[in-house]
Amino acid sequence: MLWPQLSQYSDLGFFLLRLSVALIFLYHAWPKMKNPKAFAGMMGGQNMVWFPFVLGLAELVGALGVLSGVWLQVSALILVFVMLGAMSMKIGKWKIPFSAMDKMGWEFDLILLAASLLLLFSGGGAMLILGV
């Protein structure tokens, strides 16, 4: 390890990761819950208006759990499933490449999946907002 003294701040690092992941998922949850019909049309499932709302709710619950530290691993697992679903749509259905100039590839999704997996497997550190 190049700077072993920095390991004393690992809980802060995990908290900053949790904060970043939560903010991203909260930002993406709101439009799905606010206007699920528009998001369903974008996904190509106009008859599944309920799905974007449920997806947004899963993102909201997962984000709040990751941020607060309450049921952190369960919350991270929810976000893992959300990202696996997003990646399967981009890769399988929409045939979007890893990185694309004209549209968002799935590299961002992969980073969010990796961050969620890290929180799932690590527990996310000792800093909790609600102290639970």
N, CA, C and O atoms as a GROMACS GRO file, in nm:
protein
  528
    1MET      N    1   0.084  -0.117   0.000
    1MET     CA    2   0.000   0.000   0.000
    1MET      C    3   0.089   0.124   0.000
    1MET      O    4   0.181   0.135   0.081
    2LEU      N    5   0.061   0.214  -0.089
    2LEU     CA    6   0.145   0.333  -0.105
    2LEU      C    7   0.132   0.428   0.014
    2LEU      O    8   0.233   0.476   0.065
    3TRP      N    9   0.009   0.455   0.057
    3TRP     CA   10  -0.014   0.546   0.170
    3TRP      C   11  -0.100   0.474   0.275
    3TRP      O   12  -0.221   0.495   0.280
    4PRO      N   13  -0.040   0.392   0.358
    4PRO     CA   14  -0.117   0.314   0.456
    4PRO      C   15  -0.193   0.401   0.556
    4PRO      O   16  -0.295   0.358   0.609
    5GLN      N   17  -0.145   0.522   0.580
    5GLN     CA   18  -0.213   0.610   0.676
    5GLN      C   19  -0.354   0.650   0.629
    5GLN      O   20  -0.438   0.688   0.711
    6LEU      N   21  -0.379   0.641   0.499
    6LEU     CA   22  -0.512   0.676   0.447
    6LEU      C   23  -0.617   0.572   0.482
    6LEU      O   24  -0.737   0.602   0.476
    7SER      N   25  -0.576   0.451   0.518
    7SER     CA   26  -0.674   0.347   0.550
    7SER      C   27  -0.758   0.383   0.672
    7SER      O   28  -0.866   0.328   0.690
    8GLN      N   29  -0.710   0.473   0.755
    8GLN     CA   30  -0.790   0.516   0.869
    8GLN      C   31  -0.914   0.594   0.826
    8GLN      O   32  -1.006   0.615   0.906
    9TYR      N   33  -0.918   0.636   0.701
    9TYR     CA   34  -1.032   0.710   0.647
    9TYR      C   35  -1.122   0.624   0.559
    9TYR      O   36  -1.204   0.676   0.483
   10SER      N   37  -1.109   0.492   0.568
   10SER     CA   38  -1.187   0.405   0.480
   10SER      C   39  -1.338   0.419   0.505
   10SER      O   40  -1.416   0.410   0.410
   11ASP      N   41  -1.379   0.442   0.630
   11ASP     CA   42  -1.522   0.462   0.655
   11ASP      C   43  -1.573   0.587   0.586
   11ASP      O   44  -1.686   0.588   0.536
   12LEU      N   45  -1.494   0.692   0.584
   12LEU     CA   46  -1.532   0.814   0.512
   12LEU      C   47  -1.541   0.786   0.363
   12LEU      O   48  -1.634   0.833   0.296
   13GLY      N   49  -1.446   0.711   0.310
   13GLY     CA   50  -1.449   0.676   0.168
   13GLY      C   51  -1.574   0.597   0.132
   13GLY      O   52  -1.638   0.624   0.030
   14PHE      N   53  -1.611   0.500   0.217
   14PHE     CA   54  -1.734   0.423   0.192
   14PHE      C   55  -1.856   0.514   0.200
   14PHE      O   56  -1.949   0.500   0.120
   15PHE      N   57  -1.857   0.606   0.296
   15PHE     CA   58  -1.971   0.697   0.308
   15PHE      C   59  -1.984   0.786   0.184
   15PHE      O   60  -2.095   0.807   0.135
   16LEU      N   61  -1.873   0.836   0.134
   16LEU     CA   62  -1.877   0.920   0.013
   16LEU      C   63  -1.925   0.839  -0.108
   16LEU      O   64  -1.996   0.892  -0.193
   17LEU      N   65  -1.885   0.712  -0.115
   17LEU     CA   66  -1.934   0.625  -0.222
   17LEU      C   67  -2.085   0.606  -0.208
   17LEU      O   68  -2.159   0.616  -0.306
   18ARG      N   69  -2.130   0.578  -0.085
   18ARG     CA   70  -2.274   0.560  -0.061
   18ARG      C   71  -2.352   0.687  -0.096
   18ARG      O   72  -2.458   0.679  -0.158
   19LEU      N   73  -2.299   0.802  -0.058
   19LEU     CA   74  -2.364   0.929  -0.089
   19LEU      C   75  -2.375   0.949  -0.241
   19LEU      O   76  -2.480   0.988  -0.291
   20SER      N   77  -2.268   0.922  -0.312
   20SER     CA   78  -2.267   0.938  -0.458
   20SER      C   79  -2.366   0.844  -0.525
   20SER      O   80  -2.444   0.886  -0.611
   21VAL      N   81  -2.363   0.718  -0.487
   21VAL     CA   82  -2.455   0.619  -0.545
   21VAL      C   83  -2.599   0.658  -0.516
   21VAL      O   84  -2.684   0.653  -0.604
   22ALA      N   85  -2.626   0.698  -0.392
   22ALA     CA   86  -2.763   0.736  -0.355
   22ALA      C   87  -2.811   0.856  -0.434
   22ALA      O   88  -2.925   0.857  -0.483
   23LEU      N   89  -2.728   0.957  -0.449
   23LEU     CA   90  -2.769   1.077  -0.524
   23LEU      C   91  -2.800   1.044  -0.670
   23LEU      O   92  -2.896   1.096  -0.727
   24ILE      N   93  -2.719   0.958  -0.729
   24ILE     CA   94  -2.742   0.920  -0.869
   24ILE      C   95  -2.875   0.846  -0.883
   24ILE      O   96  -2.954   0.876  -0.973
   25PHE      N   97  -2.901   0.750  -0.793
   25PHE     CA   98  -3.026   0.674  -0.803
   25PHE      C   99  -3.147   0.760  -0.769
   25PHE      O  100  -3.253   0.744  -0.831
   26LEU      N  101  -3.135   0.850  -0.673
   26LEU     CA  102  -3.246   0.941  -0.642
   26LEU      C  103  -3.278   1.029  -0.763
   26LEU      O  104  -3.395   1.051  -0.795
   27TYR      N  105  -3.175   1.079  -0.828
   27TYR     CA  106  -3.192   1.164  -0.947
   27TYR      C  107  -3.265   1.088  -1.058
   27TYR      O  108  -3.349   1.145  -1.128
   28HIS      N  109  -3.233   0.960  -1.075
   28HIS     CA  110  -3.294   0.882  -1.182
   28HIS      C  111  -3.429   0.822  -1.144
   28HIS      O  112  -3.507   0.786  -1.231
   29ALA      N  113  -3.458   0.812  -1.015
   29ALA     CA  114  -3.585   0.756  -0.970
   29ALA      C  115  -3.700   0.854  -0.992
   29ALA      O  116  -3.810   0.814  -1.031
   30TRP      N  117  -3.675   0.981  -0.966
   30TRP     CA  118  -3.782   1.080  -0.968
   30TRP      C  119  -3.857   1.088  -1.101
   30TRP      O  120  -3.980   1.084  -1.098
   31PRO      N  121  -3.792   1.097  -1.216
   31PRO     CA  122  -3.869   1.106  -1.342
   31PRO      C  123  -3.954   0.982  -1.368
   31PRO      O  124  -4.063   0.993  -1.425
   32LYS      N  125  -3.907   0.866  -1.327
   32LYS     CA  126  -3.984   0.743  -1.349
   32LYS      C  127  -4.112   0.743  -1.267
   32LYS      O  128  -4.216   0.697  -1.312
   33MET      N  129  -4.102   0.795  -1.145
   33MET     CA  130  -4.219   0.799  -1.057
   33MET      C  131  -4.312   0.915  -1.093
   33MET      O  132  -4.434   0.905  -1.077
   34LYS      N  133  -4.255   1.023  -1.140
   34LYS     CA  134  -4.334   1.142  -1.174
   34LYS      C  135  -4.415   1.122  -1.302
   34LYS      O  136  -4.531   1.162  -1.309
   35ASN      N  137  -4.353   1.061  -1.404
   35ASN     CA  138  -4.420   1.042  -1.532
   35ASN      C  139  -4.390   0.903  -1.587
   35ASN      O  140  -4.314   0.888  -1.683
   36PRO      N  141  -4.449   0.799  -1.526
   36PRO     CA  142  -4.418   0.662  -1.569
   36PRO      C  143  -4.461   0.633  -1.712
   36PRO      O  144  -4.401   0.548  -1.779
   37LYS      N  145  -4.564   0.702  -1.760
   37LYS     CA  146  -4.612   0.676  -1.897
   37LYS      C  147  -4.505   0.714  -2.000
   37LYS      O  148  -4.483   0.640  -2.096
   38ALA      N  149  -4.441   0.828  -1.981
   38ALA     CA  150  -4.336   0.871  -2.074
   38ALA      C  151  -4.219   0.774  -2.072
   38ALA      O  152  -4.162   0.742  -2.176
   39PHE      N  153  -4.182   0.730  -1.953
   39PHE     CA  154  -4.069   0.637  -1.943
   39PHE      C  155  -4.105   0.502  -2.004
   39PHE      O  156  -4.020   0.438  -2.067
   40ALA      N  157  -4.230   0.458  -1.986
   40ALA     CA  158  -4.274   0.331  -2.047
   40ALA      C  159  -4.266   0.340  -2.199
   40ALA      O  160  -4.225   0.244  -2.264
   41GLY      N  161  -4.304   0.454  -2.255
   41GLY     CA  162  -4.294   0.473  -2.400
   41GLY      C  163  -4.152   0.469  -2.448
   41GLY      O  164  -4.123   0.414  -2.554
   42MET      N  165  -4.062   0.527  -2.370
   42MET     CA  166  -3.920   0.526  -2.407
   42MET      C  167  -3.865   0.384  -2.406
   42MET      O  168  -3.779   0.349  -2.487
   43MET      N  169  -3.914   0.302  -2.313
   43MET     CA  170  -3.867   0.164  -2.303
   43MET      C  171  -3.933   0.073  -2.406
   43MET      O  172  -3.890  -0.040  -2.425
   44GLY      N  173  -4.037   0.122  -2.473
   44GLY     CA  174  -4.105   0.041  -2.573
   44GLY      C  175  -4.214  -0.046  -2.514
   44GLY      O  176  -4.258  -0.141  -2.579
   45GLY      N  177  -4.258  -0.016  -2.395
   45GLY     CA  178  -4.363  -0.095  -2.330
   45GLY      C  179  -4.478  -0.006  -2.287
   45GLY      O  180  -4.501   0.011  -2.167
   46GLN      N  181  -4.550   0.050  -2.382
   46GLN     CA  182  -4.656   0.145  -2.352
   46GLN      C  183  -4.766   0.083  -2.264
   46GLN      O  184  -4.836   0.155  -2.193
   47ASN      N  185  -4.780  -0.049  -2.268
   47ASN     CA  186  -4.883  -0.116  -2.189
   47ASN      C  187  -4.836  -0.144  -2.046
   47ASN      O  188  -4.915  -0.192  -1.964
   48MET      N  189  -4.711  -0.116  -2.016
   48MET     CA  190  -4.656  -0.145  -1.883
   48MET      C  191  -4.627  -0.015  -1.809
   48MET      O  192  -4.514   0.006  -1.764
   49VAL      N  193  -4.726   0.070  -1.796
   49VAL     CA  194  -4.706   0.200  -1.731
   49VAL      C  195  -4.669   0.182  -1.584
   49VAL      O  196  -4.602   0.268  -1.528
   50TRP      N  197  -4.712   0.074  -1.523
   50TRP     CA  198  -4.682   0.048  -1.382
   50TRP      C  199  -4.534   0.019  -1.360
   50TRP      O  200  -4.480   0.047  -1.253
   51PHE      N  201  -4.466  -0.038  -1.461
   51PHE     CA  202  -4.329  -0.083  -1.442
   51PHE      C  203  -4.231   0.030  -1.410
   51PHE      O  204  -4.153   0.016  -1.317
   52PRO      N  205  -4.232   0.142  -1.483
   52PRO     CA  206  -4.140   0.251  -1.447
   52PRO      C  207  -4.163   0.303  -1.305
   52PRO      O  208  -4.067   0.340  -1.237
   53PHE      N  209  -4.288   0.306  -1.262
   53PHE     CA  210  -4.315   0.352  -1.125
   53PHE      C  211  -4.254   0.256  -1.024
   53PHE      O  212  -4.191   0.300  -0.928
   54VAL      N  213  -4.272   0.127  -1.045
   54VAL     CA  214  -4.214   0.027  -0.955
   54VAL      C  215  -4.061   0.033  -0.960
   54VAL      O  216  -3.995   0.022  -0.856
   55LEU      N  217  -4.006   0.051  -1.078
   55LEU     CA  218  -3.861   0.064  -1.093
   55LEU      C  219  -3.810   0.188  -1.020
   55LEU      O  220  -3.710   0.182  -0.950
   56GLY      N  221  -3.879   0.300  -1.036
   56GLY     CA  222  -3.843   0.422  -0.965
   56GLY      C  223  -3.853   0.406  -0.815
   56GLY      O  224  -3.769   0.456  -0.741
   57LEU      N  225  -3.956   0.335  -0.770
   57LEU     CA  226  -3.972   0.309  -0.627
   57LEU      C  227  -3.857   0.222  -0.574
   57LEU      O  228  -3.806   0.247  -0.465
   58ALA      N  229  -3.817   0.122  -0.652
   58ALA     CA  230  -3.703   0.037  -0.612
   58ALA      C  231  -3.576   0.121  -0.604
   58ALA      O  232  -3.497   0.104  -0.511
   59GLU      N  233  -3.556   0.210  -0.700
   59GLU     CA  234  -3.439   0.298  -0.696
   59GLU      C  235  -3.444   0.391  -0.576
   59GLU      O  236  -3.342   0.415  -0.512
   60LEU      N  237  -3.561   0.443  -0.546
   60LEU     CA  238  -3.578   0.533  -0.431
   60LEU      C  239  -3.549   0.461  -0.300
   60LEU      O  240  -3.472   0.510  -0.217
   61VAL      N  241  -3.610   0.345  -0.280
   61VAL     CA  242  -3.589   0.267  -0.158
   61VAL      C  243  -3.443   0.225  -0.145
   61VAL      O  244  -3.384   0.238  -0.038
   62GLY      N  245  -3.386   0.176  -0.254
   62GLY     CA  246  -3.245   0.136  -0.252
   62GLY      C  247  -3.153   0.252  -0.220
   62GLY      O  248  -3.060   0.238  -0.141
   63ALA      N  249  -3.178   0.366  -0.282
   63ALA     CA  250  -3.094   0.484  -0.259
   63ALA      C  251  -3.103   0.532  -0.115
   63ALA      O  252  -3.001   0.563  -0.053
   64LEU      N  253  -3.224   0.539  -0.061
   64LEU     CA  254  -3.240   0.585   0.077
   64LEU      C  255  -3.176   0.488   0.176
   64LEU      O  256  -3.118   0.530   0.276
   65GLY      N  257  -3.186   0.358   0.148
   65GLY     CA  258  -3.122   0.260   0.234
   65GLY      C  259  -2.971   0.266   0.229
   65GLY      O  260  -2.905   0.257   0.332
   66VAL      N  261  -2.917   0.283   0.110
   66VAL     CA  262  -2.772   0.294   0.095
   66VAL      C  263  -2.722   0.421   0.163
   66VAL      O  264  -2.618   0.420   0.230
   67LEU      N  265  -2.794   0.530   0.145
   67LEU     CA  266  -2.753   0.657   0.204
   67LEU      C  267  -2.758   0.653   0.357
   67LEU      O  268  -2.664   0.693   0.424
   68SER      N  269  -2.868   0.604   0.411
   68SER     CA  270  -2.887   0.606   0.556
   68SER      C  271  -2.808   0.497   0.626
   68SER      O  272  -2.771   0.512   0.743
   69GLY      N  273  -2.783   0.388   0.557
   69GLY     CA  274  -2.716   0.274   0.619
   69GLY      C  275  -2.814   0.174   0.678
   69GLY      O  276  -2.772   0.071   0.730
   70VAL      N  277  -2.944   0.203   0.670
   70VAL     CA  278  -3.046   0.112   0.721
   70VAL      C  279  -3.067   0.001   0.618
   70VAL      O  280  -3.101   0.027   0.503
   71TRP      N  281  -3.045  -0.121   0.660
   71TRP     CA  282  -3.054  -0.237   0.571
   71TRP      C  283  -2.970  -0.214   0.446
   71TRP      O  284  -3.015  -0.235   0.333
   72LEU      N  285  -2.848  -0.171   0.470
   72LEU     CA  286  -2.760  -0.130   0.361
   72LEU      C  287  -2.739  -0.241   0.259
   72LEU      O  288  -2.745  -0.216   0.138
   73GLN      N  289  -2.714  -0.362   0.305
   73GLN     CA  290  -2.686  -0.469   0.210
   73GLN      C  291  -2.810  -0.508   0.131
   73GLN      O  292  -2.800  -0.540   0.012
   74VAL      N  293  -2.927  -0.506   0.194
   74VAL     CA  294  -3.051  -0.533   0.121
   74VAL      C  295  -3.074  -0.423   0.017
   74VAL      O  296  -3.112  -0.451  -0.097
   75SER      N  297  -3.051  -0.299   0.058
   75SER     CA  298  -3.066  -0.186  -0.034
   75SER      C  299  -2.969  -0.196  -0.151
   75SER      O  300  -3.007  -0.171  -0.266
   76ALA      N  301  -2.845  -0.232  -0.122
   76ALA     CA  302  -2.746  -0.248  -0.229
   76ALA      C  303  -2.786  -0.361  -0.323
   76ALA      O  304  -2.766  -0.351  -0.444
   77LEU      N  305  -2.843  -0.469  -0.269
   77LEU     CA  306  -2.888  -0.580  -0.353
   77LEU      C  307  -3.001  -0.535  -0.446
   77LEU      O  308  -3.004  -0.574  -0.562
   78ILE      N  309  -3.092  -0.453  -0.396
   78ILE     CA  310  -3.198  -0.397  -0.481
   78ILE      C  311  -3.135  -0.320  -0.597
   78ILE      O  312  -3.177  -0.336  -0.712
   79LEU      N  313  -3.035  -0.239  -0.568
   79LEU     CA  314  -2.970  -0.159  -0.673
   79LEU      C  315  -2.892  -0.247  -0.770
   79LEU      O  316  -2.882  -0.215  -0.888
   80VAL      N  317  -2.836  -0.358  -0.721
   80VAL     CA  318  -2.768  -0.454  -0.810
   80VAL      C  319  -2.868  -0.507  -0.912
   80VAL      O  320  -2.838  -0.513  -1.032
   81PHE      N  321  -2.987  -0.546  -0.866
   81PHE     CA  322  -3.088  -0.598  -0.959
   81PHE      C  323  -3.135  -0.491  -1.057
   81PHE      O  324  -3.159  -0.520  -1.174
   82VAL      N  325  -3.149  -0.368  -1.009
   82VAL     CA  326  -3.188  -0.258  -1.099
   82VAL      C  327  -3.084  -0.243  -1.210
   82VAL      O  328  -3.120  -0.229  -1.327
   83MET      N  329  -2.957  -0.245  -1.172
   83MET     CA  330  -2.852  -0.224  -1.273
   83MET      C  331  -2.838  -0.344  -1.366
   83MET      O  332  -2.809  -0.326  -1.485
   84LEU      N  333  -2.857  -0.464  -1.315
   84LEU     CA  334  -2.855  -0.581  -1.404
   84LEU      C  335  -2.968  -0.572  -1.506
   84LEU      O  336  -2.950  -0.606  -1.623
   85GLY      N  337  -3.084  -0.525  -1.462
   85GLY     CA  338  -3.195  -0.505  -1.555
   85GLY      C  339  -3.166  -0.398  -1.658
   85GLY      O  340  -3.194  -0.416  -1.777
   86ALA      N  341  -3.109  -0.287  -1.613
   86ALA     CA  342  -3.075  -0.179  -1.706
   86ALA      C  343  -2.973  -0.225  -1.809
   86ALA      O  344  -2.986  -0.197  -1.928
   87MET      N  345  -2.872  -0.296  -1.763
   87MET     CA  346  -2.769  -0.344  -1.856
   87MET      C  347  -2.824  -0.448  -1.952
   87MET      O  348  -2.786  -0.450  -2.069
   88SER      N  349  -2.913  -0.534  -1.905
   88SER     CA  350  -2.969  -0.635  -1.995
   88SER      C  351  -3.054  -0.570  -2.104
   88SER      O  352  -3.056  -0.617  -2.217
   89MET      N  353  -3.124  -0.461  -2.070
   89MET     CA  354  -3.201  -0.389  -2.172
   89MET      C  355  -3.107  -0.323  -2.273
   89MET      O  356  -3.128  -0.334  -2.394
   90LYS      N  357  -3.005  -0.256  -2.225
   90LYS     CA  358  -2.913  -0.186  -2.315
   90LYS      C  359  -2.835  -0.283  -2.403
   90LYS      O  360  -2.819  -0.259  -2.523
   91ILE      N  361  -2.786  -0.390  -2.344
   91ILE     CA  362  -2.704  -0.484  -2.420
   91ILE      C  363  -2.790  -0.577  -2.505
   91ILE      O  364  -2.765  -0.594  -2.624
   92GLY      N  365  -2.892  -0.637  -2.443
   92GLY     CA  366  -2.972  -0.739  -2.510
   92GLY      C  367  -3.076  -0.685  -2.605
   92GLY      O  368  -3.082  -0.725  -2.721
   93LYS      N  369  -3.160  -0.594  -2.556
   93LYS     CA  370  -3.273  -0.547  -2.637
   93LYS      C  371  -3.234  -0.433  -2.730
   93LYS      O  372  -3.268  -0.436  -2.849
   94TRP      N  373  -3.164  -0.335  -2.678
   94TRP     CA  374  -3.135  -0.216  -2.757
   94TRP      C  375  -3.001  -0.223  -2.830
   94TRP      O  376  -2.971  -0.136  -2.911
   95LYS      N  377  -2.921  -0.323  -2.801
   95LYS     CA  378  -2.791  -0.345  -2.869
   95LYS      C  379  -2.700  -0.222  -2.861
   95LYS      O  380  -2.631  -0.188  -2.957
   96ILE      N  381  -2.700  -0.158  -2.746
   96ILE     CA  382  -2.615  -0.040  -2.725
   96ILE      C  383  -2.474  -0.087  -2.691
   96ILE      O  384  -2.457  -0.175  -2.607
   97PRO      N  385  -2.373  -0.031  -2.755
   97PRO     CA  386  -2.235  -0.072  -2.725
   97PRO      C  387  -2.190  -0.022  -2.588
   97PRO      O  388  -2.256   0.062  -2.525
   98PHE      N  389  -2.078  -0.075  -2.542
   98PHE     CA  390  -2.022  -0.038  -2.412
   98PHE      C  391  -2.010   0.114  -2.399
   98PHE      O  392  -2.050   0.171  -2.297
   99SER      N  393  -1.956   0.178  -2.500
   99SER     CA  394  -1.942   0.323  -2.501
   99SER      C  395  -1.984   0.373  -2.638
   99SER      O  396  -1.938   0.323  -2.741
  100ALA      N  397  -2.072   0.472  -2.639
  100ALA     CA  398  -2.121   0.525  -2.766
  100ALA      C  399  -2.123   0.677  -2.759
  100ALA      O  400  -2.157   0.734  -2.656
  101MET      N  401  -2.087   0.741  -2.868
  101MET     CA  402  -2.084   0.887  -2.871
  101MET      C  403  -2.224   0.947  -2.885
  101MET      O  404  -2.252   1.053  -2.829
  102ASP      N  405  -2.312   0.880  -2.958
  102ASP     CA  406  -2.444   0.937  -2.986
  102ASP      C  407  -2.548   0.906  -2.879
  102ASP      O  408  -2.655   0.967  -2.879
  103LYS      N  409  -2.520   0.811  -2.789
  103LYS     CA  410  -2.610   0.779  -2.679
  103LYS      C  411  -2.528   0.722  -2.564
  103LYS      O  412  -2.414   0.679  -2.582
  104MET      N  413  -2.588   0.722  -2.449
  104MET     CA  414  -2.513   0.670  -2.334
  104MET      C  415  -2.497   0.519  -2.348
  104MET      O  416  -2.595   0.446  -2.361
  105GLY      N  417  -2.374   0.474  -2.346
  105GLY     CA  418  -2.347   0.331  -2.347
  105GLY      C  419  -2.379   0.272  -2.211
  105GLY      O  420  -2.451   0.332  -2.131
  106TRP      N  421  -2.326   0.154  -2.185
  106TRP     CA  422  -2.355   0.092  -2.055
  106TRP      C  423  -2.235   0.094  -1.961
  106TRP      O  424  -2.233   0.021  -1.862
  107GLU      N  425  -2.134   0.177  -1.992
  107GLU     CA  426  -2.019   0.188  -1.902
  107GLU      C  427  -2.059   0.252  -1.768
  107GLU      O  428  -2.008   0.212  -1.663
  108PHE      N  429  -2.148   0.349  -1.770
  108PHE     CA  430  -2.197   0.412  -1.648
  108PHE      C  431  -2.275   0.312  -1.563
  108PHE      O  432  -2.263   0.309  -1.441
  109ASP      N  433  -2.355   0.229  -1.630
  109ASP     CA  434  -2.431   0.125  -1.561
  109ASP      C  435  -2.337   0.025  -1.494
  109ASP      O  436  -2.363  -0.021  -1.383
  110LEU      N  437  -2.228  -0.007  -1.563
  110LEU     CA  438  -2.131  -0.101  -1.507
  110LEU      C  439  -2.066  -0.046  -1.381
  110LEU      O  440  -2.043  -0.119  -1.285
  111ILE      N  441  -2.035   0.083  -1.382
  111ILE     CA  442  -1.976   0.145  -1.262
  111ILE      C  443  -2.075   0.143  -1.146
  111ILE      O  444  -2.037   0.113  -1.033
  112LEU      N  445  -2.202   0.175  -1.174
  112LEU     CA  446  -2.303   0.170  -1.068
  112LEU      C  447  -2.325   0.028  -1.017
  112LEU      O  448  -2.347   0.007  -0.898
  113LEU      N  449  -2.319  -0.069  -1.107
  113LEU     CA  450  -2.329  -0.209  -1.066
  113LEU      C  451  -2.212  -0.246  -0.976
  113LEU      O  452  -2.231  -0.307  -0.871
  114ALA      N  453  -2.091  -0.209  -1.016
  114ALA     CA  454  -1.971  -0.241  -0.936
  114ALA      C  455  -1.977  -0.173  -0.799
  114ALA      O  456  -1.943  -0.235  -0.699
  115ALA      N  457  -2.021  -0.047  -0.795
  115ALA     CA  458  -2.032   0.024  -0.667
  115ALA      C  459  -2.136  -0.043  -0.577
  115ALA      O  460  -2.115  -0.057  -0.457
  116SER      N  461  -2.248  -0.084  -0.635
  116SER     CA  462  -2.352  -0.151  -0.557
  116SER      C  463  -2.305  -0.286  -0.507
  116SER      O  464  -2.335  -0.325  -0.394
  117LEU      N  465  -2.230  -0.358  -0.590
  117LEU     CA  466  -2.173  -0.486  -0.546
  117LEU      C  467  -2.072  -0.466  -0.434
  117LEU      O  468  -2.069  -0.544  -0.339
  118LEU      N  469  -1.991  -0.364  -0.444
  118LEU     CA  470  -1.895  -0.334  -0.338
  118LEU      C  471  -1.967  -0.307  -0.206
  118LEU      O  472  -1.927  -0.359  -0.102
  119LEU      N  473  -2.073  -0.228  -0.211
  119LEU     CA  474  -2.150  -0.200  -0.090
  119LEU      C  475  -2.219  -0.325  -0.037
  119LEU      O  476  -2.228  -0.345   0.084
  120LEU      N  477  -2.267  -0.409  -0.126
  120LEU     CA  478  -2.330  -0.535  -0.086
  120LEU      C  479  -2.231  -0.625  -0.013
  120LEU      O  480  -2.263  -0.679   0.092
  121PHE      N  481  -2.112  -0.640  -0.069
  121PHE     CA  482  -2.014  -0.733  -0.013
  121PHE      C  483  -1.936  -0.676   0.105
  121PHE      O  484  -1.889  -0.751   0.190
  122SER      N  485  -1.921  -0.543   0.110
  122SER     CA  486  -1.838  -0.483   0.215
  122SER      C  487  -1.919  -0.437   0.336
  122SER      O  488  -1.865  -0.425   0.446
  123GLY      N  489  -2.046  -0.411   0.316
  123GLY     CA  490  -2.126  -0.355   0.424
  123GLY      C  491  -2.125  -0.204   0.426
  123GLY      O  492  -2.207  -0.145   0.497
  124GLY      N  493  -2.038  -0.139   0.354
  124GLY     CA  494  -2.044   0.005   0.337
  124GLY      C  495  -1.982   0.092   0.444
  124GLY      O  496  -2.003   0.213   0.443
  125GLY      N  497  -1.907   0.035   0.535
  125GLY     CA  498  -1.839   0.117   0.636
  125GLY      C  499  -1.923   0.144   0.759
  125GLY      O  500  -2.039   0.104   0.766
  126ALA      N  501  -1.863   0.212   0.854
  126ALA     CA  502  -1.925   0.232   0.985
  126ALA      C  503  -2.003   0.362   0.997
  126ALA      O  504  -2.076   0.380   1.095
  127MET      N  505  -1.991   0.453   0.902
  127MET     CA  506  -2.062   0.582   0.912
  127MET      C  507  -2.206   0.565   0.867
  127MET      O  508  -2.233   0.533   0.752
  128LEU      N  509  -2.298   0.587   0.960
  128LEU     CA  510  -2.440   0.574   0.932
  128LEU      C  511  -2.510   0.706   0.959
  128LEU      O  512  -2.476   0.776   1.055
  129ILE      N  513  -2.606   0.741   0.877
  129ILE     CA  514  -2.679   0.866   0.898
  129ILE      C  515  -2.778   0.851   1.013
  129ILE      O  516  -2.790   0.941   1.097
  130LEU      N  517  -2.847   0.739   1.018
  130LEU     CA  518  -2.948   0.720   1.122
  130LEU      C  519  -2.893   0.649   1.244
  130LEU      O  520  -2.966   0.632   1.342
  131GLY      N  521  -2.769   0.609   1.241
  131GLY     CA  522  -2.706   0.545   1.357
  131GLY      C  523  -2.764   0.410   1.393
  131GLY      O  524  -2.756   0.368   1.508
  132VAL      N  525  -2.822   0.341   1.294
  132VAL     CA  526  -2.880   0.209   1.319
  132VAL      C  527  -2.779   0.102   1.284
  132VAL      O  528  -2.808  -0.017   1.297
   0.00000   0.00000   0.00000
